[in-house]
Amino acid sequence: MLLKELKILNSELGRLALASSLSSEILDITLAFIMNTLRSFMEDHSLSSTLQLIGLIICFILVVIIIIRPAMLWIVKQTPEGRPVKDSYICSVILLILLAGAFTHWIGEFPILGPFILGFAVPDGPPLGSALADKLDSFVSGLFIPLFMTLISLRVNLQAINLSNPYAISIVVLIIVVFLAKVVACIIPACICRVPFKDALALGLIMSSKGIVQMSFYSFFRDDQAFNEETFALLVTSTAVASVVLPLLVKQLYDPSQKYAGYQKRSIMHSKQGGEIRIVMCIHRPDNILAFLNLIDISCPTRESPMMVYALHLIELHSRALPLFISHENHQNPEESPYCGDVVYAFGHHERRHKGSICALAFTAISPRKLMHEDICTLALNKTASLTVIPFHRKWAVDGTVESEDFELRSVNCKILDMTPCSVGILVDRGRHQGGLSGSDDREALFYAKRMAKSRTSGIGLSMVNFKPMVCEASDEGKKRDSEVLNEFTNVGGGEMVYVEEVVKDGAETELIVGEMVGEFDLIIVGRHWGVEFPQTLGLKGWSELPEMGVIGDILSSSDLKGRASVLVVQQQKTTA
């Protein structure tokens, strides 16, 4: 698929192209059925045969609606939650697909028509849809499609093409005219809807590209003698050329990351002091929910300084060709949200407990793992969030050891750090959620900690540890900005606040002190500061295993470090001049 190849499957343009192409495919197959029926009538001049053909198709559709669809739903109900579908059910569905193709071919229609209609009866997502996709994907993508394309190529006779022949020239002209007509037909409505011209042109090129369905039509028409060898060769050759050229053109025209450029300042530091703060929280696993709810609690939202939380539940795309982005506005009925009932219930309940100080909205994004960052960044952009919080890729067991590592999640986190239009926090959850806090001298982390310190009744003990070099090498401007932020922090007041200065000569001393602090606190907030050398961290960068965590965050999230303190690594929004 072109969109998957270009990695824009769940971008705004990708979603628009997918929805448009689905409608286009339905229309194409419907028109192909009508044309084939009319052609049969013109050849046989038998109205009864034509009506019989239409009647068989209508009966097949009714069987799918009345019998097969309820049977599919019954299979889903018979499968316990979290358990795989029985192989006998999977084999039965695959057999039905093959029989559907054989049936439509037997009655004289396209073999693809039967499986296409049957596909609408299969419930999407787990357990049945995902199981079918897992079983068939390697078979179809790895064997049948390459084999089919190879057979198509073997049937192409390039020697049959004679460009000096007026008929061949007319076919070439017709292919070009049809291609340009498709592009223009996509550009005009897109421009009317105020889509930028480059994006509209990219959409037109995507919609004009041809794939396996069109190649199957060519093959069917060739078998049916509707095309001669020359026409078939020209159509297949034009499709092959387009499949090489169009991806290059679309890649030059459309870059989804451009819209995330930080021309506006969206960070906690630059948000309105004492006003609402908007946070996107990304949930990959059920255990992320409790960690985020505790982070909300220690952030001390109040009616005067409320918190707007956008909880985004991320589900890996398996059986759907079309990514989904669902908004769950009704917290009262979590059972109506099959994709993230737990998320809707948990955040809705938390909102009701803290009425007036917290407002929570839940969303579900179903997309491929490699493209999940698009959904996260788009939500943060559209909701003008100041902070996006994402879970760390390691999961800790109860005894403090690493239970599992999700390297695909780590890749997603790295992309978010590079692209997100606001500040980012990576939450390392070790399961301990009480009151203490320690922060570094990073300004964004300090401003988030400052919110926690403002509440006098929260019972949160807040400590700020400032690592200072023996010889200060910072610029005057940097020292001035750091001093202003530190003064604001120390002037917040409150008996539960502690300010500590540690003078260190290099990274080794910093690492030693940080290691000793881990057992004293429940949550440690640090700035990422990757790519910037400080005397306090000298020599640590070369030993870092996780660049996305920064040098201090890497130490605190190490599996070798003994301690139960959770960590929030903060990166301030990257702004564009």
N, C-alpha and C positions, 0 to 999 in steps of 0.2 A: 504494500500500500504506500502511495506517495507520501501521505501525511505522516505515516509512521517512519518512513525513511528520512524525512526532513525534521522529525522530532517536533512537530507542531500539531500533534493529534488533538490535544486538549487546550490549545490556544484559542483565542476568540475567532480567528480566521479558520482554524481547523474545525471547530465546532460548527461554524456556519457552513463550511464546505461539506462536512459529514451529513448534516441535516439536508442540505440541498441535494447531495448525491444520492441519498436514500430515496428522496422523492423522485429524483430523476430515474433511478433504477426501476422503481415501481411503475413509472410511466412508460419507460422503455419496454419492459416485459409485457405490460398491458397492450401497448401498440403492436409489439411483435406478435402477440397472440391474435389480435384483430386482423393484422395483415396476413398472417398464415391461414386464418380461417377464411378470409376473403379469397385468397389465392386458391385454396382447396375448392371453394365454391365455383370459382371461375373455371377451374380445370374439369371438375366433375359435373357441373351444372345440376347438382343434386341438392335441393333444399333440405330434404330429409336427412341426408348425411351431415350437412352443416349443423342442423338443429340437434342432431344426435351428439355431435362433438361438443357443442355448447352445453347440452344437458349433462354430459359426462363430467365436464369441468365444474359445473354448478354442484352436481352430486358430490364430487370430490371435496369441494370447499365445505359443503354441509357436513360431510363425514369428519373433516378436520375440526369444525366448530363444535359439533354435537358429541362426538365420540373421543377423538384423539386429544383435544385440549383438556377435557375433564380427566382423561386418563393420565395426562402429564401432571396435572395438579394432584391427583391421587398419589402418584409416585413421590411427589414432594412431601405430602403429608405422612406417607409411610416411612420416610427417612428421618430418624431421630436427629435432633439438632447437634451439629458438630460431627456427625458420622457420615461416611461416604455413601453414595448411592450404590445399591447392589449391582454387580456386574450384569446380572440377568436383565435388569431394567435398561441399563446402558445398551446392551446388545440388541434389545427389542427396539429401542428408539433408532439405532443405526440401521437395523433391518427395515424399519418403516421408511427411513430416508431413501434407501436404495429402491424399495418397492415403489415409492412415490415417483422417483425419476423414471423407473421402468414403465410405470403406468402412463405418464404423460408422453413418453416416447412411443409407446404402443398405440396410442390414439392419434398419433401424428403431430404432436406438439413438441416444443422444445423440452429436452430432458431436464433442463434446469428449472422449469416451471413448477413441477411437483415439489421438489425440496424447498423451493423458494416459498411456496404457500405453506408448507408444513413447518417451516421455520418460525412463522408467526405464532404457532401453537406452543412452542417450547418456552416455559417460564425462564426469564433471564436471571442471571446471578446464581449463587449457590442455593440448593445443592446440585440440581439437575443441569442447569445451563453451564455452570463452571465445570462439572464433571464431563459433559459432552465436549466442551472446548479443550479440556486437557487430554481427553482420549483421542480426539480427531485432529488436533492441531499438528502434532508431529507427523501423523500419517498424511494429512492433506498438504501441509506446507512443505514437508520434507520429501514426499514421494510423488503424490498425484499431480500437484501443480507443476513441478519441474518436468515430470514425464509428459504431461499434457502439452506444455510449451515446447518440449523437444519434438513431439509428434507434429505439432503445428508447423514448426520450422522445417521439418523434413518434407512436409507437403508443399512448401513454397518452392515454386520453380522460377528462379530469377531470370532464366533464359526466355521465359514467356513474355517478359516485359519488353516492349518495343516502343520507346519514346518518340519514334518518328511516326508512329501510328496515331492518327487523330483521336481514335477511341481512347488510347492510353493517356494522351494529353488531356482529354476531357475529364478522365477520372482523376488525374492529378489536380486539375483546376477545381474540380468538385470537392476533393478532400481539403484543399486550402480554403475554399470559400466556406465550407461547413465549419472548419476550425475557427476561422475569423468570426463567423456569425455567432458561434458559441461564446467566444471571448467577449464580443461586443454586447451580446445579450446578458451576460453576467455583469459587465462593467456599468451599464446604464442604470439598472435598479439599485446597484450598490452605491453609485454616486448620488442618486436621488435620496438615498438614506444617509447621505453625508459620510460615507466611508471614504477615507483618503484614496486618491487615485492609484497610488502604488499598491495599496492593499486590494483595491478593486481589481486591478490588473492581475495581481497574483491569484486572486480568487477565480478570475476567468481562466487563467492557465491551468489551475488545479481542476476545475470542472471540465476542461477540454481534454484532460488526460484520459487515456483508455487503459483498461485492465483486463483481467481474466474473463470477466463477463462478456465484454465486447469480442474478445478473441473466440469465445465459445460460440457467439452468434455467427462470426465469420465462418467458423468451421461447419456449423449447421447449414448455413446457406450454401456453402461449397458442396456439402454432401447432397443437398437438395437441388443441385444444378442451377441455383439462382445466380451464382457467380461463376464466371469462367476462371481459368487459371491466372490470367493476367490481372483481373480485378482483385482476386484473392491475394496475389503476390504484392500488389501495390498497397492494399489495405494493411496487410501484416507488416510490410516494410515501413509504412508511415507510422504505425503504432510503435514499432521498435525505435525509430528515430525520435519520436516524441518522448518516449520513456527515458531517453538519454538527455535530451535537451531541456525539457520542461523542468525537471528538478533543479537544474543549474540556474535557470531563470528565476524560479520562485525563491530560491535561496538568496539571490541577489536583491530581490524586491522586498522580501518580508523578513524582518528580524523581530520576533516577539519580545525580546529583551529590551528594545528601545523604549517601550512605554514605561519601564520601571526606572528609568534614569532619574536620579534624585535631584530634580531642579527645585522642589519644595522641601523644606526642612520638616521631617516627620520623625521625631524622636521624643523621648521622655524629657530630655533636657530643654527642648524647644517647644514643648507643649505648654498650654496655659497653666500657670502655677495655681494650684488649688482648684482647677477645673476638671472636667471629665478626661479620663485617659482611656484610649481604645487599644485593646490587646487581642491579637489573633492567637489562639492556642490550638496546636496541631496534635491530633490524637491518632496514634497508629495501633495501640493495643489497649485493652480494657484497663490495665494497671496504670496507664497514663492519666486516667480520669482523676483518681484520688490525689496524685501528685500535683496536678494543676489546680484542683479545688483548694488544697492547702496553700499553694502559692498565692491564690486569690485572697485567702484569709489573712496571711501575713502581710499582704500588700496594704491592708487596713483601708479599704474603701469606706467612704462615709457619704452621707447625703450632700455634704458640701463639696466633696471631692470624689464623685462616683466613678465606677469602673464599668466600661462597656466591653463585654467579653464576647468574642466570636469563636465558638468552639467548632473546629473543622475536623470531622471524622474522615480519615483517609482510608479508602478501600482499594486494594489492587484490582485492576481491570482484568477479568478473565474471559467471560463468555460474551460480553457485549462488544460490538464493533464501534458503538457510539459511547464515548465517555459521558458521564452524568454529573451534574452539579445540582444538588437538591437543597432547598431551604426548608427547615423545619420550624415554622413559626408558632405552632400550637404545642406548648409544653404539657397541656393537660391530657393529651392522648398519645403517650409514647408508643402504644401498641400499633398506632397507625403509621409509625415510622419504622418499617422493617429493616432498614439499613443501619440505623443507629439509635435504637430505642433506649439503650443504657445511657448514651450521651445526652439525649433529649431529657430523660428523666432526671439524671444527676444534676445537670446544670440548671434545669427548670426548678428543681427542688431547692437548690442553693440560692437561686434568685428570689424565691418566695421567702426563704429564711432571712435574707438580707434585703428586704424590700426597700427600694429607694436608694440604696447604696451600690447595688449590682444590677445590671441588666445583661442578660445572657441570651444569645441567639445561636442555635445549632445548625450546622450545615453538614452535608455529606458530599464528598467528591470521590467518584469512582473513575480511576484513570490508571494507566500503566505506571509502575514504580518510577521509571526513568523520567517521567514527565509530571510527577506530582508537584514539583516545585512551581509549575505554572499555575496550578489552582491556588496554591498558598499565596504566591506573590500577587495574583490577580485579586484575591479577596482582600489582602492587605491594602492594595492600591485603591480598590473601589470603596472600602470602608474608612479610608484615611487613618489607618491604624498607626500608632506611635511605636508599637513593639509587637514582634512576632516571636512567640515562644515555641520551640520545637524540642522534642525529647531526644536525649542522647541515644546512640545506637547500641549501647551496652545495657543489658538487663542484669541487675544484681539479685542474688539469692538471699534468703533470710540470714545466712551466716556471714554475709558480706563478700562472698566470692562472686565472680562473674558467671552468671548462669548461661547467657547466650549473647552473641554479637550478630547484629544485622548490618552487613556491609552495604547492602543496597540503600538502607536508611541513612547510613553515613554519607553515601554519594548524594542523596537528596539534600541532606543538611548542608553540604559544601556548596551546592548550587544555590540554595537559599541565601547563604552568606554572601554570595557574589551578586545576586540579582534582586533581592528584596528591596522594596521602595521605602523601608523604614528600618528602625533598629531591630536587632535580632538577639534572642537569648536562647542558649542551649541549656536545657535543664537536665542535670545528672541526678537522678532520683535513687537514693539508697534506702528509702523507706522510713527515714526518721523525720518526723514532722512535729517539731515543738517550736520553742520561741526564739533561740539565739540567732545571731547574724554577724557575719564578718564581711567587710568589703575592701576592695583595693582602691587605688587613687584614680581609677578610670571615672571620668565625669559622668558618663551615662549610667554606670552602675551606682554611682553616688546619688544621682538624682532619683533613681528607683528606690534606693535605700532610704532616701530622705522622706519619701511618702510613708514608709513604714514607721519612721521615727516620730512623725507628727501626731500619731495616736497615743494619748497618754493612758488610755484604759485597755489597751490591747494585751498588755503583759509581755510584750516582746522586748527582749534585751538586745540592743543594737551596739555593736562594736565596729570601729573603723580602724584598720591597721594601715598605716602609711609607711611604705618602705622607702627610705631616703638613702641616696648614695653618700659615701664619705666625701666625694668631691662632686659638687653639683655642676653638671654640664648642660643643663637645660637652657634654652634661650630665654631672654627677658620676657618675651610675650608668653611663652609657655608657663614660666614661673608665675606670672601675673594671673593668668587664667586659672591655674591650679590653686593659687592662694584664694582667689575669689570663691571658687567652689568649696574649698575646705572651710572657709569662714562661714559660708552659708550653712554648711553641714553642722559645724560646731555650735552655731547660734540657734539651731532648732530647739535645743533644750530638752529637758526630761531627765529624770533620774536614772533611766534605764540605758543611757547612752554612755559609751566609753570611747575615747580617742587615744590611740597608741601610735607612737613613732618608733620604728625600728631602723637603725642605721646599719647598712650592709655594704660590703666592699665589692661583692660579685654575686653571680647567680647561685653559687654553691651555698653561701650563707642564707640567701633568700629561700632556697629549697629546704634547708634544714629547719628554718623557722616555720615555714608553711606546713611542713610535715608534723611539727609539734602542735600546731594549732588545730589540726583536723578533729581531734577528740574533744575539743572544747565547745564546738558550735554545731548547730543543727543544719544551718544553711550558710553557705559562703558565696558571696557575689563578687565576681572578679571581672575585669575588662579583658577583652581578647588580646588586643595589641599585637597582632601577628604582623611580621614584616618590619617592625620598629625595634631597634636595638636600644636598650637602656643599660646603664651601669649595674642596676639592681638585678638584671636578668642575664648578664654577660656570661656566655658559655652554655646557656640552657637550650638555645634554639637547635643546636646540632643534635641534641639528645631527644628532641620532641618526637613522639610517635604520631600525634594527632594535631596537625597544623590548624585545623578548624577550631581547636580549643584554646589556642594561644599557649605561651610557655607556662604560665601559672595554672591555667585551666587544665593543661596536659598533666601537670603534676597531681592536681587534685582529683582528676578522673582516672588516674592510673590504677590498674588492677593490683599493683604491688602495694599501694598505700592502704594501710589498715586504719579504718575509721568508718563511721556511719553518717558523716555529714554529707548532705546533698549540696550540689554546686549549681550555680546559675552563671554561665559565661555570657557576657553581654558585649555585643558589637554595635557601636553607634552607626546610624544610617550613613551610607556613603553618598555624599552630595556631589553634584556636578556643577562646576563653575559656569 
